[in-house]
Amino acid sequence: MIKISNITKSYKDKKALDNFSLTIENGSIFGLLGVNGAGKTTLLSILNNLLNIDSGDISIFGLDIKTQKREINSISSIIPQHLAFYENLSVGENLDFFSKIQNAKKEDFEKALEINSLQGMLKQKASSLSGGQKRRLNIAIGLLNNPKVIYFDEPTVGIDPKSRNEILNSIKNYKSLGITVVYTSHYMNEIEKICDEVAIIDKGKLIEQNSLENLLSDKATTSLEQHFLKITGELDA
C-alpha cells in the first residue's frame, strides 16, 4: 500500500501540493488526473525520491520515504515521458547495460523482454525502432529491477493508436504479476481502459478519489472525460 498523509510541497511561495493525502491499494492500477500544473509531476517526483516533501508523511509498502529512500528505490520504477536509453546502442546492449546497473536477475531480464515483445529485436539499433517500439524498450528497462510499484508519466505520448493499445494491454497484465501501477495521462480513454481507481487533483489538492466504476455510474456523465470536466468546471465556477 502507498499511504500519503497530509504532505505539502512548495516552490518558493507557491504550493504545488497542499495538505495532500491519498491511499493506493496493492496490486491496483491507479490513475492520476489533473490539468497541467495540478501537482501530478511533483507527486511522482516525490514518490520516486527526486524531491523532498516540506511536511507530512509517506509510506510505500511499509517503508518510510524520509528514512528508507534506498529501500524504496529498490522496489520502485518510474517510466518517464522522455526516452531514457541510448539511441546508438542496440536493444540488447541497452538492456544489458541497465541490467548491470540494477543488478537485475536473468529471469527479470527475460520477463521484461517477454512482456514488451522485444525478443526478436535484441540486435536492432535503438535509433531504428518505431515510436511504439521505443516506448516498449523504455518500459522494459523500468521492469528490470522487478519493481513492486511502477509509475507511468504520460507513457504513450507521440505514438500511433496500435502501439498505444499494445502498451495499455501489457500494463493491464501487470496486475496478474502483483505489480502496483500509478498512471498519469491526458488521454481519458486510457484511464478508462486500464485503471481500477482514479484520483482527480487540482491546484495541489485531492478533489476526488473513487473507483472507476463509481465515477462512471454518475448519471450526469457518460464518460470519465465528462466527469472530469464537470468536476473541474465546478471548481472554476
C-alpha positions in Angstrom: 0.0 0.0 0.0 1.1 3.6 -0.7 -0.1 5.9 2.0 0.3 9.6 1.6 -0.7 11.7 4.6 -1.0 15.5 4.7 2.0 16.3 2.6 3.0 19.8 1.5 5.5 20.8 -1.2 6.2 24.4 -2.1 8.3 26.1 -4.7 9.2 29.5 -3.2 5.8 30.9 -2.2 3.7 28.6 -4.4 2.2 25.3 -3.0 2.5 22.5 -5.6 0.9 20.1 -3.1 -1.2 21.4 -0.3 -2.0 19.2 2.7 -2.4 16.3 0.2 -3.5 12.8 1.2 -4.0 9.7 -0.9 -4.1 5.9 -0.4 -3.3 3.4 -3.2 -4.0 -0.2 -2.7 -1.6 -3.0 -3.5 -1.9 -4.5 -7.0 -4.2 -1.8 -8.3 -3.8 0.2 -11.5 -4.4 3.8 -10.2 -5.0 6.8 -12.4 -3.9 10.3 -11.6 -5.8 13.0 -13.4 -5.3 16.8 -13.4 -4.6 19.7 -15.7 -1.0 20.9 -16.3 0.3 22.3 -13.1 -2.2 20.4 -10.9 0.7 18.7 -9.0 0.9 15.3 -10.7 4.5 15.5 -11.7 5.5 16.9 -8.3 3.8 14.0 -6.7 5.5 11.4 -8.9 8.9 13.1 -8.3 8.4 12.9 -4.5 7.3 9.2 -4.6 10.5 8.5 -6.5 12.8 10.4 -4.2 13.6 13.1 -6.8 12.1 15.8 -4.5 11.7 16.0 -0.7 8.4 17.0 1.0 8.2 20.0 3.2 5.9 18.3 5.7 3.7 15.2 6.1 4.4 11.5 5.8 4.6 8.9 3.0 4.7 5.1 3.5 5.4 2.9 0.5 4.8 -0.8 1.2 5.6 -0.1 4.9 8.8 1.8 4.1 9.2 5.4 5.3 10.1 7.8 2.5 12.2 10.0 4.8 14.4 7.3 6.3 14.3 4.4 3.9 14.9 6.0 0.5 17.3 3.3 -0.8 14.9 0.5 0.1 12.0 2.4 -1.7 14.1 2.9 -4.8 14.9 -0.8 -4.9 11.2 -1.7 -5.2 10.1 1.2 -7.4 10.5 2.2 -11.0 9.4 5.3 -13.0 8.7 5.2 -16.7 9.3 8.8 -17.8 7.6 10.6 -20.7 11.0 11.1 -22.4 13.0 8.2 -23.7 15.7 7.2 -21.2 18.1 4.9 -23.2 21.0 5.1 -25.6 19.9 5.5 -29.2 23.3 4.5 -30.6 23.2 1.1 -28.8 21.1 -1.9 -29.8 18.1 -3.1 -27.8 20.1 -5.9 -26.3 23.0 -3.6 -25.4 20.7 -1.1 -23.7 19.1 -3.8 -21.7 22.4 -5.4 -20.7 23.8 -2.0 -19.6 20.8 -1.2 -17.4 20.6 -4.8 -16.1 24.2 -4.4 -14.8 23.5 -1.1 -13.2 20.4 -2.5 -11.4 22.0 -6.0 -10.7 19.0 -7.5 -12.5 18.4 -11.2 -12.4 18.3 -13.2 -15.6 14.6 -14.1 -15.1 13.7 -10.4 -14.7 15.6 -9.6 -17.9 13.7 -12.3 -19.7 10.4 -11.2 -18.2 10.9 -7.6 -19.3 11.6 -8.8 -22.9 8.6 -11.1 -23.0 6.1 -8.6 -21.5 7.2 -5.9 -24.1 7.5 -8.3 -27.0 11.2 -7.4 -27.7 12.6 -10.9 -28.1 13.2 -10.5 -31.8 14.7 -7.0 -31.7 17.8 -7.5 -29.5 20.2 -6.8 -32.3 18.3 -3.8 -33.7 19.8 -0.4 -33.0 17.5 1.6 -30.7 17.5 4.6 -33.1 15.9 2.4 -35.8 12.9 1.4 -33.7 9.4 2.8 -34.3 7.9 5.2 -31.8 5.9 2.4 -30.2 8.9 0.0 -30.0 11.0 2.7 -28.4 8.3 3.2 -25.7 8.3 -0.6 -25.1 12.1 -0.5 -24.7 11.7 2.3 -22.2 9.2 0.3 -20.2 11.3 -2.9 -20.4 14.2 -1.0 -18.8 11.9 0.1 -16.0 10.9 -3.5 -15.3 14.5 -4.9 -14.9 14.6 -4.3 -11.1 11.4 -6.4 -10.7 9.6 -3.5 -9.1 6.6 -3.7 -6.7 5.3 -0.4 -8.0 5.7 1.3 -11.4 4.9 5.0 -12.0 4.0 5.9 -15.6 4.2 9.5 -16.6 2.4 10.0 -19.9 4.0 6.9 -21.5 2.1 6.9 -24.8 2.7 10.5 -25.9 3.5 10.7 -29.7 2.8 7.1 -30.7 0.3 5.5 -33.1 -3.0 4.0 -31.8 -1.9 0.4 -32.5 1.2 0.8 -30.4 -0.7 2.6 -27.7 -3.2 -0.2 -27.5 -0.4 -2.8 -27.2 1.3 -0.9 -24.4 -2.0 -0.5 -22.5 -2.8 -4.2 -22.8 0.7 -5.1 -21.4 0.1 -2.7 -18.4 -3.2 -4.3 -17.7 -1.4 -7.6 -17.4 0.8 -6.3 -14.6 -2.0 -6.9 -12.1 -1.5 -10.7 -12.5 2.2 -10.2 -11.6 1.2 -8.3 -8.4 2.6 -5.0 -9.6 1.0 -1.8 -8.4 0.7 0.8 -11.2 0.3 4.5 -10.8 -0.6 6.0 -14.2 -0.9 9.6 -15.4 -2.2 10.6 -18.8 -4.1 13.3 -20.6 -5.9 10.6 -22.6 -9.0 9.9 -20.6 -9.8 6.8 -22.6 -6.6 5.3 -21.5 -7.5 5.8 -17.8 -10.9 4.3 -18.6 -9.4 1.3 -20.3 -6.9 0.2 -17.6 -7.5 1.8 -14.2 -9.3 0.4 -11.2 -9.4 3.6 -9.3 -8.9 7.3 -10.1 -7.8 10.4 -8.2 -8.5 13.9 -9.6 -6.0 16.6 -8.5 -6.4 20.3 -8.8 -4.1 23.1 -7.6 -2.2 20.7 -5.4 -5.3 19.3 -3.6 -7.1 16.0 -3.9 -10.5 16.8 -5.3 -11.9 13.3 -5.6 -10.8 9.7 -5.3 -13.1 6.8 -6.3 -13.3 3.6 -8.2 -13.6 3.9 -11.9 -16.9 2.0 -11.7 -18.4 4.6 -9.3 -17.2 7.6 -11.3 -18.8 6.2 -14.4 -22.0 5.4 -12.6 -22.7 9.2 -12.2 -25.9 9.7 -14.2 -24.9 13.2 -15.1 -21.9 11.9 -17.2 -21.3 9.2 -19.7 -17.5 9.2 -19.7 -14.6 9.9 -17.5 -13.8 12.9 -19.5 -17.3 14.3 -19.0 -17.0 13.7 -15.2 -13.6 15.3 -15.1 -14.8 18.4 -17.0 -17.9 18.6 -14.7 -15.8 18.4 -11.5 -13.1 20.9 -12.6 -15.7 23.2 -14.1 -17.5 23.3 -10.7 -14.1 24.3 -9.1 -13.7 27.2 -11.5 -17.3 28.4 -11.3 
